Amino acid sequence: MFTGLIEAVCGVSDVRRIGDSMRLGVELGAIAGDVSAGESIAVNGACLTVAEVKGSIATFDVSSETLAKSTLSKFAKGTTVNIERALKADGRFGGHFVQGHIDGTGRIEKIDRSGEFWTVRFKADKNVLEQMVVKGSVAIDGISLTVADMNNSGFETAVIPETIKRTNLSKAKIGDEVNIETDLIVKVVTRQLRQIMPGEKLSIEKLKEMGF
């Protein structure tokens, strides 16, 4: 389990395709000393298992399923990625529940800058948008963000200066493809409500009316 609070921005050191899977190397820098084989790390939001650690470089085996559902298939040497280690049982919980299971990808459509604050609009497929609600949480490349607005083709998030500074979002540009994981709680509640309320439009306000 992750929180969507990024620990470090790191660089891809090596990419090797092996059939329909991939061997991925990431230069972890200062946090490498606390990382060991077998633990889980979210790389741009995708939960991967450390296969080995040599010096400051961690190596991961990436499955064909992860490559098909995420942007990892487009990684190359030098790609900048967000890194978050799994939450410890006694750790402070911030952000929101993030599993590291990518639901789909989207693209940056627009970036509005107002001083140090950004509003970023993402285009996404209908099946991803159906699992989201305004004021709910979403993980973009592993970053915990809040859905500020949405319509049938995409959604917007407001990004604070601290998030911009601490993540690879600082290098974002229009057209960039991103990994999207929708909020686990919204997924579960949405599935249940759609079984008993087919066709009803869902929102945070509607969920509150129903006692959620």
N, CA and C of each residue as an Amber inpcrd file, in Angstrom:
protein
   636
   0.8390000  -1.1920000   0.0000000   0.0000000   0.0000000   0.0000000
   0.8780000   1.2480000   0.0000000   0.4570000   2.2580000  -0.7670000
   1.1790000   3.5170000  -0.8650000   0.2360000   4.6680000  -0.5080000
   0.7910000   5.8700000  -0.4700000  -0.0130000   7.0280000  -0.0740000
  -0.1130000   8.0980000  -1.1540000   0.7310000   8.0300000  -2.1650000
   0.7350000   9.0650000  -3.1910000   1.5880000  10.2600000  -2.8310000
   2.3630000  10.1500000  -1.7250000   3.3180000  11.1940000  -1.3500000
   4.7010000  10.7660000  -1.8290000   5.2080000  11.4290000  -2.8410000
   6.4350000  11.0160000  -3.5140000   7.6540000  11.2720000  -2.6330000
   8.5220000  10.2510000  -2.5240000   9.7360000  10.3570000  -1.7140000
  10.9120000  10.9370000  -2.4870000  11.0060000  10.5750000  -3.7540000
  12.1690000  11.0040000  -4.5370000  11.8300000  10.9920000  -6.0210000
  12.5090000  11.8430000  -6.7640000  12.4400000  11.8270000  -8.2270000
  13.7640000  11.2660000  -8.7130000  13.6860000  10.1470000  -9.4340000
  14.8960000   9.4180000  -9.8320000  14.9420000   9.2240000 -11.3430000
  16.0750000   8.7280000 -11.8170000  16.2480000   8.5150000 -13.2440000
  16.3510000   7.0460000 -13.5970000  15.7790000   6.6710000 -14.7360000
  15.9050000   5.3050000 -15.2510000  17.3370000   5.1180000 -15.7450000
  17.9830000   4.0570000 -15.2700000  19.3790000   3.8100000 -15.6400000
  19.5250000   2.7710000 -16.7450000  18.5160000   1.9030000 -16.8830000
  18.6340000   0.8260000 -17.8800000  17.2550000   0.2690000 -18.2030000
  17.0230000  -0.0380000 -19.4590000  15.7780000  -0.6720000 -19.9110000
  16.1350000  -1.7880000 -20.8690000  15.7150000  -3.0130000 -20.5240000
  15.9610000  -4.1540000 -21.4000000  14.6500000  -4.9040000 -21.6260000
  14.2330000  -5.0210000 -22.8810000  13.0350000  -5.7860000 -23.1950000
  13.3980000  -7.2610000 -23.2890000  12.5980000  -8.0810000 -22.6120000
  12.7940000  -9.5270000 -22.6290000  11.4690000 -10.1520000 -23.0480000
  11.3330000 -10.4340000 -24.3430000  10.0530000 -10.9050000 -24.8500000
   9.0130000  -9.8180000 -24.6780000   7.8940000 -10.1530000 -24.0210000
   6.8520000  -9.1490000 -23.8000000   6.9370000  -8.5320000 -22.4060000
   8.0400000  -8.7740000 -21.6990000   8.2630000  -8.1770000 -20.3840000
   9.4770000  -7.2450000 -20.4540000   9.8890000  -6.7240000 -19.2940000
  10.9720000  -5.7510000 -19.3010000  11.7720000  -5.8350000 -18.0080000
  13.0730000  -5.5970000 -18.1220000  13.9620000  -5.4880000 -16.9680000
  14.3130000  -4.0100000 -16.8460000  13.9730000  -3.4220000 -15.6970000
  14.0970000  -1.9760000 -15.5160000  15.0680000  -1.6490000 -14.3910000
  16.0090000  -0.7500000 -14.6560000  16.9340000  -0.2760000 -13.6450000
  16.6440000   1.1740000 -13.3030000  16.6410000   1.4970000 -12.0040000
  16.3830000   2.8670000 -11.5630000  17.4620000   3.2900000 -10.5770000
  18.0450000   4.4490000 -10.8160000  19.0500000   5.0310000  -9.9210000
  18.3290000   5.6920000  -8.7500000  18.3800000   5.0550000  -7.5830000
  17.6140000   5.5280000  -6.4270000  18.3370000   6.5880000  -5.6040000
  19.5990000   6.7740000  -5.8420000  20.3150000   7.8130000  -5.1270000
  20.3500000   7.5900000  -3.6300000  19.9820000   8.6310000  -2.8650000
  20.1420000   8.6270000  -1.4090000  19.2860000   7.5940000  -0.6900000
  18.1550000   7.1780000  -1.2850000  17.2840000   6.2370000  -0.5770000
  17.6640000   4.7720000  -0.8220000  18.6380000   4.5220000  -1.6830000
  19.0000000   3.1490000  -2.0510000  19.4600000   2.3310000  -0.8660000
  20.1080000   2.9660000   0.1080000  20.6410000   2.2390000   1.2430000
  19.5930000   1.5760000   2.0990000  18.3420000   2.0610000   2.0230000
  17.2530000   1.4900000   2.8100000  16.3940000   0.5120000   2.0170000
  16.8050000   0.2200000   0.7810000  16.0120000  -0.6310000  -0.1040000
  16.6640000  -2.0040000  -0.2130000  15.8380000  -3.0500000  -0.1750000
  16.3600000  -4.4100000  -0.3090000  15.4990000  -5.2130000  -1.2780000
  16.0440000  -6.2990000  -1.8000000  15.3200000  -7.1570000  -2.7420000
  14.0460000  -7.6930000  -2.0930000  12.9800000  -7.7460000  -2.8790000
  11.7210000  -8.2940000  -2.4080000  10.7150000  -7.2610000  -1.9580000
  11.1570000  -6.0190000  -1.7210000  10.1910000  -5.0190000  -1.2690000
   9.5020000  -4.3430000  -2.4450000   8.3960000  -3.6920000  -2.1420000
   7.5950000  -3.0390000  -3.1800000   7.9100000  -1.5550000  -3.2510000
   8.0180000  -1.0570000  -4.4690000   8.2400000   0.3690000  -4.7130000
   7.3210000   0.7950000  -5.8550000   6.6840000   1.9480000  -5.6880000
   5.8610000   2.5050000  -6.7540000   6.7380000   3.3620000  -7.6550000
   6.7900000   2.9970000  -8.9330000   7.5730000   3.7230000  -9.9300000
   6.5850000   4.3910000 -10.8800000   6.4980000   5.7220000 -10.8140000
   5.4600000   6.4570000 -11.5450000   4.0810000   5.8560000 -11.2790000
   3.8800000   5.4270000 -10.0370000   2.5760000   4.9250000  -9.6150000
   2.3560000   3.4450000  -9.7890000   3.2380000   2.7530000 -10.4790000
   3.0910000   1.3080000 -10.7060000   3.8590000   0.5400000  -9.6430000
   3.1770000  -0.3370000  -8.9250000   3.8170000  -1.1250000  -7.8740000
   4.7050000  -2.1940000  -8.4990000   5.9970000  -2.1130000  -8.2140000
   6.9750000  -3.0710000  -8.7220000   7.7450000  -3.6900000  -7.5590000
   8.2480000  -4.9010000  -7.7680000   9.0340000  -5.5960000  -6.7480000
  10.5120000  -5.5000000  -7.0830000  11.3060000  -5.1210000  -6.1000000
  12.7490000  -5.0060000  -6.3000000  13.3380000  -6.4040000  -6.4900000
  13.9860000  -6.6270000  -7.6360000  14.6230000  -7.9180000  -7.9030000
  16.0220000  -7.9720000  -7.3060000  16.7450000  -6.8700000  -7.3790000
  18.0750000  -6.8010000  -6.7870000  18.4930000  -5.3430000  -6.6350000
  19.4470000  -5.1210000  -5.7540000  20.0050000  -3.7850000  -5.5530000
  21.5170000  -3.8890000  -5.6390000  22.1090000  -3.1090000  -6.5230000
  23.5640000  -3.0490000  -6.6480000  23.9760000  -1.5910000  -6.5490000
  24.6590000  -1.2610000  -5.4460000  25.0000000   0.1310000  -5.2140000
  23.7330000   0.9460000  -5.0270000  23.5630000   1.9590000  -5.8320000
  22.3760000   2.8130000  -5.7370000  21.3220000   2.4820000  -6.7900000
  21.5440000   1.3960000  -7.5470000  20.6090000   1.0300000  -8.6170000
  19.7500000  -0.1650000  -8.2110000  18.4360000   0.0210000  -8.2890000
  17.4880000  -1.0650000  -8.0400000  16.9710000  -1.5780000  -9.3810000
  16.8500000  -2.9000000  -9.4800000  16.3740000  -3.5210000 -10.7120000
  15.0190000  -4.1620000 -10.4700000  14.1100000  -3.9940000 -11.4280000
  12.7530000  -4.5170000 -11.3410000  12.4250000  -5.3370000 -12.5840000
  11.6590000  -6.4070000 -12.4070000  11.1000000  -7.1510000 -13.5340000
   9.6700000  -6.6620000 -13.7400000   9.3750000  -6.1760000 -14.9390000
   8.0710000  -5.5980000 -15.2340000   7.2890000  -6.5430000 -16.1360000
   6.0920000  -6.9320000 -15.7010000   5.2880000  -7.9100000 -16.4390000
   4.6400000  -7.2970000 -17.6780000   4.2040000  -8.1620000 -18.5690000
   3.5180000  -7.7100000 -19.7820000   2.2260000  -6.9850000 -19.4450000
   1.5330000  -7.4030000 -18.3780000   0.2890000  -6.7600000 -17.9540000
   0.5450000  -5.3160000 -17.5370000   1.6030000  -5.0930000 -16.7640000
   1.9410000  -3.7300000 -16.3470000   2.3350000  -2.8750000 -17.5400000
   3.0790000  -3.4400000 -18.4640000   3.4800000  -2.6940000 -19.6620000
   2.2730000  -2.3190000 -20.5110000   1.2850000  -3.2110000 -20.5670000
   0.1000000  -2.9540000 -21.3850000  -0.8000000  -1.8770000 -20.7830000
  -0.8220000  -1.7820000 -19.4500000  -1.7490000  -0.8750000 -18.7740000
  -1.1330000   0.4760000 -18.4090000   0.1830000   0.6310000 -18.5620000
   0.8470000   1.8240000 -18.0430000   1.7790000   2.4450000 -19.0770000
   2.4370000   3.5170000 -18.6620000   3.3990000   4.1970000 -19.5360000
   4.7930000   3.5930000 -19.4480000   4.9810000   2.5710000 -18.6160000
   6.3230000   2.0110000 -18.4240000   6.9090000   1.4440000 -19.7130000
   6.0500000   1.0520000 -20.6300000   6.5410000   0.5110000 -21.9060000
   7.2920000   1.5610000 -22.7170000   7.0920000   2.8350000 -22.3820000
   7.7490000   3.9280000 -23.1050000   8.9800000   4.4590000 -22.3890000
   9.3360000   3.8420000 -21.2590000  10.5180000   4.2820000 -20.5220000
  11.7750000   4.0800000 -21.3580000  12.7250000   4.9930000 -21.1760000
  14.0430000   4.8920000 -21.8070000  15.0800000   5.3710000 -20.8000000
  16.3380000   5.1020000 -21.0620000  17.3960000   5.5560000 -20.1780000
  17.3020000   7.0680000 -20.0170000  17.2750000   7.5320000 -18.7650000
  17.1780000   8.9590000 -18.4890000  15.7760000   9.4420000 -18.1780000
  14.7600000   8.5970000 -18.3860000  13.3920000   8.9860000 -18.0340000
  13.3150000   9.3020000 -16.5420000  12.6740000  10.4130000 -16.2060000
  12.5330000  10.8220000 -14.8130000  11.2680000  10.2230000 -14.2290000
  11.3930000   9.5630000 -13.0640000  10.2470000   8.8630000 -12.4800000
  10.0520000   9.2330000 -11.0150000   8.7850000   9.1920000 -10.5860000
   8.4370000   9.3830000  -9.1800000   8.6080000   8.0670000  -8.4290000
   9.1980000   8.1420000  -7.2450000   9.4550000   6.9460000  -6.4450000
   8.7890000   7.0800000  -5.0750000   8.0750000   6.0260000  -4.6620000
   7.5510000   5.9460000  -3.2990000   7.6800000   4.5140000  -2.8040000
   8.3190000   4.3390000  -1.6390000   8.3760000   3.0170000  -1.0300000
   7.0640000   2.7120000  -0.3270000   6.7710000   1.4260000  -0.1580000
   5.5250000   1.0100000   0.4890000   5.4460000   1.5700000   1.9080000
   4.2320000   1.8760000   2.3400000   4.0030000   2.4450000   3.6640000
   4.2880000   1.4170000   4.7470000   5.0780000   1.8120000   5.7640000
   5.3270000   0.9400000   6.9010000   4.0860000   0.8850000   7.7950000
   3.9280000  -0.2360000   8.5220000   2.7470000  -0.4200000   9.3660000
   2.6160000   0.6730000  10.4170000   3.7560000   1.2140000  10.8800000
   3.7120000   2.2440000  11.9120000   3.9410000   3.6450000  11.3390000
   3.8260000   3.7650000  10.0190000   4.0820000   5.0500000   9.3770000
   2.8890000   5.9820000   9.4390000   3.1590000   7.2740000   9.2860000
   2.0980000   8.2720000   9.2370000   1.4280000   8.2210000   7.8660000
   0.1100000   8.1890000   7.8520000  -0.5980000   8.0800000   6.5790000
  -1.0000000   9.4660000   6.0740000  -0.5010000   9.8050000   4.8850000
  -0.8910000  11.0450000   4.2270000  -1.4510000  10.6970000   2.8610000
  -1.8100000  11.6810000   2.0810000  -2.3320000  11.4040000   0.7450000
  -3.6180000  10.6100000   0.8000000  -3.6770000   9.4840000   0.0570000
  -4.8450000   8.6030000   0.0960000  -4.3890000   7.1720000  -0.1890000
  -5.3060000   6.1980000  -0.0700000  -4.9600000   4.8010000  -0.3270000
  -4.6030000   4.6110000  -1.7980000  -3.3460000   4.2490000  -2.0560000
  -2.8770000   3.9950000  -3.4210000  -2.3300000   2.5720000  -3.4680000
  -2.8600000   1.7480000  -4.3690000  -2.4360000   0.3600000  -4.4640000
  -1.2310000   0.1630000  -5.3720000  -1.0410000   1.0710000  -6.3090000
   0.0150000   0.8670000  -7.3040000  -0.4550000   0.0280000  -8.4730000
  -1.7810000  -0.1070000  -8.6090000  -2.3820000  -0.8430000  -9.7230000
  -2.9670000   0.1720000 -10.7020000  -2.3190000   0.3520000 -11.8170000
  -2.7190000   1.3780000 -12.7770000  -4.0300000   0.9970000 -13.4700000
  -4.9850000   1.9390000 -13.4900000  -6.2760000   1.6910000 -14.1460000
  -6.2500000   2.0360000 -15.6320000  -5.3550000   2.9040000 -16.0060000
  -5.2590000   3.3020000 -17.4030000  -4.3320000   4.4980000 -17.5290000
  -4.1960000   4.9970000 -18.7350000  -3.3400000   6.1560000 -18.9700000
  -4.1810000   7.3210000 -19.4840000  -3.6280000   8.5070000 -19.3670000
  -4.2620000   9.7100000 -19.8870000  -3.2030000  10.6260000 -20.4490000
  -3.6350000  11.7780000 -20.9360000  -2.6840000  12.7410000 -21.4860000
  -2.9690000  14.1340000 -20.9300000  -1.9060000  14.9050000 -20.7680000
  -2.0690000  16.2880000 -20.3180000  -2.5970000  17.1150000 -21.4790000
  -3.7510000  17.7490000 -21.2610000  -4.3820000  18.5780000 -22.2980000
  -4.0590000  20.0540000 -22.1280000  -3.9230000  20.4810000 -20.8670000
  -3.7690000  21.9150000 -20.6190000  -3.0890000  22.1270000 -19.2770000
  -2.2230000  23.1320000 -19.2020000  -1.5890000  23.5200000 -17.9490000
  -1.7820000  25.0240000 -17.7780000  -2.5570000  25.4130000 -16.7700000
  -2.7470000  26.8250000 -16.4450000  -1.8970000  27.1540000 -15.2300000
  -1.0260000  28.1400000 -15.3620000  -0.1560000  28.5450000 -14.2600000
  -0.6250000  29.8780000 -13.7010000  -0.8710000  29.8930000 -12.4020000
  -1.2500000  31.1180000 -11.7080000  -0.2450000  31.3260000 -10.5800000
   0.7930000  32.1060000 -10.8720000   1.8910000  32.2200000  -9.9240000
   2.5840000  30.8730000  -9.7950000   2.6950000  30.3650000  -8.5620000
   3.3380000  29.0710000  -8.3310000   2.3450000  27.9180000  -8.3300000
   1.0580000  28.2250000  -8.5030000   0.0260000  27.1970000  -8.4940000
  -0.3570000  26.8250000  -9.9210000  -0.6270000  25.5340000 -10.1250000
  -1.0110000  25.0440000 -11.4400000  -2.3970000  24.4090000 -11.3930000
  -3.1150000  24.5260000 -12.5040000  -4.3050000  23.7090000 -12.7420000
  -4.0070000  22.8940000 -13.9890000  -4.0380000  21.5710000 -13.8510000
  -3.6730000  20.6910000 -14.9630000  -4.8990000  19.8920000 -15.3880000
  -5.1770000  19.8980000 -16.6920000  -6.2940000  19.1260000 -17.2310000
  -5.7700000  17.8920000 -17.9470000  -6.3870000  16.7550000 -17.6610000
  -6.0040000  15.4810000 -18.2520000  -7.1490000  14.9140000 -19.0850000
  -6.8250000  14.3770000 -20.2370000  -7.7910000  13.6460000 -21.0470000
  -7.6960000  12.1750000 -20.6610000  -8.8370000  11.5150000 -20.4930000
  -8.8300000  10.1130000 -20.0770000 -10.0040000   9.3700000 -20.6980000
  -9.8840000   8.0410000 -20.7470000 -10.9440000   7.2140000 -21.3180000
 -12.1590000   7.1570000 -20.3920000 -13.2920000   6.8410000 -20.9690000
 -14.5540000   6.7890000 -20.2340000 -14.4980000   5.8070000 -19.0720000
 -13.8680000   4.6380000 -19.2850000 -13.8430000   3.6260000 -18.2220000
 -13.0620000   4.0950000 -16.9950000 -12.0860000   4.9890000 -17.1840000
 -11.3450000   5.5650000 -16.0620000 -12.1720000   6.6590000 -15.3970000
 -12.7700000   7.5230000 -16.1970000 -13.5670000   8.6290000 -15.6560000
 -14.7700000   8.1410000 -14.8660000 -15.3040000   6.9920000 -15.2370000
 -16.4600000   6.4510000 -14.5220000 -16.1300000   6.0340000 -13.0990000
 -14.8450000   5.9140000 -12.7870000 -14.4140000   5.5300000 -11.4450000
 -13.9450000   6.7360000 -10.6280000 -14.3070000   7.9470000 -11.0680000
 -13.8580000   9.1660000 -10.4160000 -15.0430000  10.0510000 -10.0480000
 -14.8550000  10.8760000  -9.0160000 -15.8570000  11.8740000  -8.6330000
 -15.1400000  13.1740000  -8.3020000 -15.8420000  14.2930000  -8.5180000
 -15.2850000  15.5930000  -8.1630000 -15.0420000  15.6410000  -6.6510000
 -13.8770000  16.1540000  -6.2710000 -13.3890000  16.2460000  -4.8900000
 -12.8730000  14.9020000  -4.3570000 -12.9130000  13.8680000  -5.2040000
 -12.3140000  12.6010000  -4.8310000 -10.8250000  12.6230000  -5.1460000
 -10.1280000  11.5760000  -4.7650000  -8.6750000  11.4890000  -4.9770000
  -8.3470000  10.7330000  -6.2630000  -7.1790000  11.0260000  -6.8040000
  -6.6620000  10.3100000  -7.9690000  -5.1440000  10.3340000  -7.8820000
  -4.5000000   9.2550000  -8.3110000  -3.0430000   9.2090000  -8.3580000
  -2.5950000   9.3710000  -9.8070000  -1.8180000  10.4070000 -10.0640000
  -1.2650000  10.6800000 -11.3860000   0.2380000  10.4290000 -11.3380000
   0.7030000   9.4120000 -12.0600000   2.1090000   8.9970000 -11.9720000
   2.5230000   8.8140000 -10.5120000   1.5790000   8.2950000  -9.7170000
   1.8520000   8.0160000  -8.3140000   1.6400000   9.1720000  -7.3660000
   1.2960000  10.3620000  -7.8840000   1.1180000  11.5580000  -7.0600000
  -0.3360000  11.6570000  -6.5970000  -0.5550000  11.7850000  -5.3020000
  -1.9100000  11.9430000  -4.7750000  -2.4200000  13.3560000  -5.0620000
  -3.4870000  13.4390000  -5.8460000  -4.0900000  14.7150000  -6.2050000
  -5.6020000  14.6410000  -5.9870000  -6.2470000  15.7990000  -5.9830000
  -7.7020000  15.8750000  -5.8130000  -8.3420000  16.3010000  -7.1230000
  -9.4170000  15.6420000  -7.4980000 -10.1540000  15.9870000  -8.7150000
 -10.9230000  17.2790000  -8.4570000 -10.5440000  18.3500000  -9.1590000
 -11.1870000  19.6510000  -8.9690000 -12.4280000  19.8080000  -9.8420000
 -12.3850000  19.2080000 -11.0270000 -13.5060000  19.3110000 -11.9630000
 -13.3720000  18.1970000 -12.9840000 -14.4540000  17.8220000 -13.6150000
 -14.3970000  16.7950000 -14.6440000 -15.6100000  16.8740000 -15.5490000
 -15.4730000  16.2940000 -16.7600000 -16.5930000  16.1610000 -17.6890000
 -16.4600000  14.8140000 -18.3860000 -17.1340000  14.6410000 -19.5040000
 -17.1510000  13.3400000 -20.1660000 -15.8450000  12.9710000 -20.8670000
 -14.9120000  13.9250000 -20.9790000 -13.6710000  13.6260000 -21.7040000
 -12.4120000  13.7310000 -20.8520000 -12.5380000  14.3120000 -19.6610000
 -11.3370000  14.4610000 -18.8530000 -11.6100000  15.0710000 -17.4960000
 -10.5360000  15.4500000 -16.8070000 -10.6720000  15.9990000 -15.4640000
  -9.5380000  16.9780000 -15.1850000  -9.7260000  17.8060000 -14.1410000
  -8.7270000  18.7800000 -13.7500000  -8.2850000  18.5530000 -12.3120000
  -7.0240000  18.8800000 -12.0360000  -6.5120000  18.8530000 -10.6780000
  -5.7920000  20.1710000 -10.4080000  -5.9000000  20.6450000  -9.1690000
  -5.1520000  21.8230000  -8.7390000  -3.8860000  21.3330000  -8.0420000
  -2.7500000  21.8760000  -8.4330000  -1.4710000  21.3870000  -7.9230000
  -0.7540000  22.5130000  -7.1700000  -0.3740000  22.2210000  -5.9240000
   0.2920000  23.2140000  -5.0930000   1.7920000  23.2550000  -5.3880000
   2.4690000  24.3570000  -5.0410000   3.9050000  24.4850000  -5.3390000
   4.7600000  23.3580000  -4.7700000   4.4500000  22.8890000  -3.5640000
   5.2520000  21.8370000  -2.9450000   5.2240000  20.5560000  -3.7740000
   4.0460000  20.2070000  -4.3060000   3.9150000  19.0140000  -5.1460000
   4.6910000  19.1720000  -6.4490000   4.6060000  20.3450000  -7.0270000
   5.3490000  20.6080000  -8.2670000   6.8450000  20.4500000  -8.0310000
   7.3120000  20.9860000  -6.9090000   8.7470000  20.9670000  -6.5990000
   9.2620000  19.5600000  -6.3210000   8.4460000  18.7040000  -5.7000000
   8.9140000  17.4020000  -5.2250000   8.6340000  16.2440000  -6.1770000
   8.0410000  16.5010000  -7.3340000   7.6760000  15.4180000  -8.2550000
   8.1300000  15.7300000  -9.6780000   7.9920000  14.7320000 -10.5470000
   8.3670000  14.9690000 -11.9450000   7.3230000  15.7800000 -12.6990000
   6.2500000  16.1610000 -11.9990000   5.2500000  17.0330000 -12.6130000
   5.8530000  18.3870000 -12.9740000   6.9450000  18.7360000 -12.3160000
   7.6100000  20.0100000 -12.6020000   8.1020000  20.0860000 -14.0480000
   8.2950000  18.9100000 -14.6770000   8.7780000  18.8680000 -16.0600000
   7.6620000  18.5540000 -17.0530000   6.4230000  18.5550000 -16.5650000
   5.2960000  18.1540000 -17.4170000   5.0610000  19.1500000 -18.5450000
   4.5820000  18.6120000 -19.6650000   4.2130000  19.4620000 -20.7950000
   2.9740000  18.8820000 -21.4780000   2.2910000  19.7010000 -22.2200000
   1.0760000  19.2710000 -22.9130000   1.4010000  18.1110000 -23.8530000
   0.5590000  17.0850000 -23.7990000   0.7530000  15.8980000 -24.6330000
   1.4090000  14.7490000 -23.9120000   1.9980000  15.0010000 -22.7510000
   2.6340000  13.9250000 -21.9820000   1.6040000  12.8840000 -21.5550000
   1.9820000  11.6180000 -21.6500000   1.1220000  10.5280000 -21.2000000
   1.4260000  10.2150000 -19.7350000   0.3770000   9.9630000 -18.9550000
   0.5520000   9.7150000 -17.5200000  -0.2070000   8.4600000 -17.1000000
   0.2530000   7.8650000 -15.9940000  -0.4520000   6.7440000 -15.3840000
  -1.5480000   7.2760000 -14.4610000  -2.7080000   6.6150000 -14.4890000
  -3.8300000   7.0200000 -13.6450000  -4.2880000   5.8360000 -12.8050000
  -4.3700000   6.0630000 -11.4870000  -5.0310000   5.1050000 -10.5960000
  -6.1280000   5.8350000  -9.8460000  -7.3510000   5.3870000 -10.0010000
  -8.4670000   6.0330000  -9.3230000  -8.5490000   5.5690000  -7.8690000
  -9.3340000   6.2910000  -7.0800000  -9.4360000   6.0520000  -5.6420000
 -10.1180000   4.7140000  -5.3590000  -9.4550000   3.8710000  -4.5710000
  -9.9760000   2.5450000  -4.2380000 -11.3560000   2.6250000  -3.5890000
 -11.5350000   3.5630000  -2.6650000 -12.8200000   3.6780000  -1.9650000
 -13.9290000   4.0640000  -2.9320000 -13.6310000   5.0060000  -3.8380000
 -14.6330000   5.4090000  -4.8320000 -14.9780000   4.2380000  -5.7370000
 -13.9850000   3.4270000  -6.1090000 -14.2470000   2.2610000  -6.9580000
 -15.2500000   1.3190000  -6.3050000 -15.0030000   1.0000000  -5.0330000
 -15.8600000   0.0480000  -4.3250000 -17.2690000   0.5920000  -4.1710000
 -17.3740000   1.8550000  -3.7200000 -18.6870000   2.4620000  -3.5050000
 -19.4410000   2.6060000  -4.8320000 -18.7150000   3.0240000  -5.8750000
 -19.3380000   3.1980000  -7.1870000 -19.9010000   1.8790000  -7.7090000
 -19.1550000   0.8140000  -7.5610000 -19.6150000  -0.4950000  -8.0210000
 -20.8960000  -0.9130000  -7.2990000 -20.9130000  -0.7010000  -5.9840000
 -22.0880000  -1.0750000  -5.2030000 -23.3100000  -0.2360000  -5.5870000
 -23.1000000   1.0870000  -5.7170000 -24.2180000   1.9710000  -6.0290000
 -24.7740000   1.7260000  -7.4240000 -23.9060000   1.3910000  -8.3650000
 -24.3840000   1.1590000  -9.7260000 -25.2290000  -0.1110000  -9.8250000
 -25.0220000  -1.0130000  -8.8870000 -25.8380000  -2.2190000  -8.8670000
 -27.2410000  -1.9330000  -8.3400000 -27.3390000  -0.9480000  -7.4280000
 -28.6540000  -0.6300000  -6.8600000 -29.2670000   0.6430000  -7.4450000
 -28.4420000   1.4580000  -8.1300000 -28.9340000   2.7100000  -8.7190000
 -28.4270000   2.8630000 -10.1490000 -28.7860000   1.9660000 -11.0430000
 -28.2820000   2.0530000 -12.4200000 -28.6910000   3.3660000 -13.0970000
 -27.7190000   4.0080000 -13.7310000 -28.0130000   5.2420000 -14.4590000
 -27.9010000   6.5020000 -13.6410000 -27.7510000   6.3980000 -12.3310000
 -27.6710000   7.5830000 -11.4640000 -26.2860000   8.2250000 -11.5850000
 -26.2330000   9.5570000 -11.7380000 -24.9630000  10.2690000 -11.7860000
 -24.4140000  10.4050000 -10.3760000 -23.1420000  10.0030000 -10.1770000
 -22.5490000   9.9990000  -8.8470000 -21.6530000  11.2250000  -8.6340000
 -21.6390000  11.7330000  -7.4100000 -20.7670000  12.8270000  -7.0050000
 -20.5400000  12.7090000  -5.5110000 -19.5960000  13.4840000  -4.9880000
 -19.3590000  13.4870000  -3.5480000 -20.6270000  13.9130000  -2.8170000
 -21.3390000  14.9120000  -3.3460000 -22.5730000  15.3800000  -2.7020000
 -23.6240000  14.2810000  -2.6600000 -23.7380000  13.5210000  -3.7700000
 -24.7220000  12.4380000  -3.8200000 -24.3660000  11.3480000  -2.8180000
 -23.0660000  11.0510000  -2.7140000 -22.6370000  10.0280000  -1.7510000
 -22.9380000  10.4710000  -0.3200000 -22.7330000  11.7580000  -0.0200000
 -23.0300000  12.2590000   1.3130000 -24.5240000  12.1580000   1.6310000
 -25.3520000  12.4420000   0.6230000 -26.8040000  12.3450000   0.8110000
 -27.2150000  10.9210000   1.1960000 -26.4660000   9.9590000   0.6780000
 -26.8080000   8.5620000   0.9210000 -26.1120000   7.9910000   2.1570000
 -25.3700000   8.8610000   2.8630000 -24.7790000   8.4360000   4.1290000
 -23.3740000   7.8670000   4.0350000 -22.7050000   8.0220000   2.8670000
 -21.3510000   7.4840000   2.7390000 -20.3420000   8.5190000   3.2470000
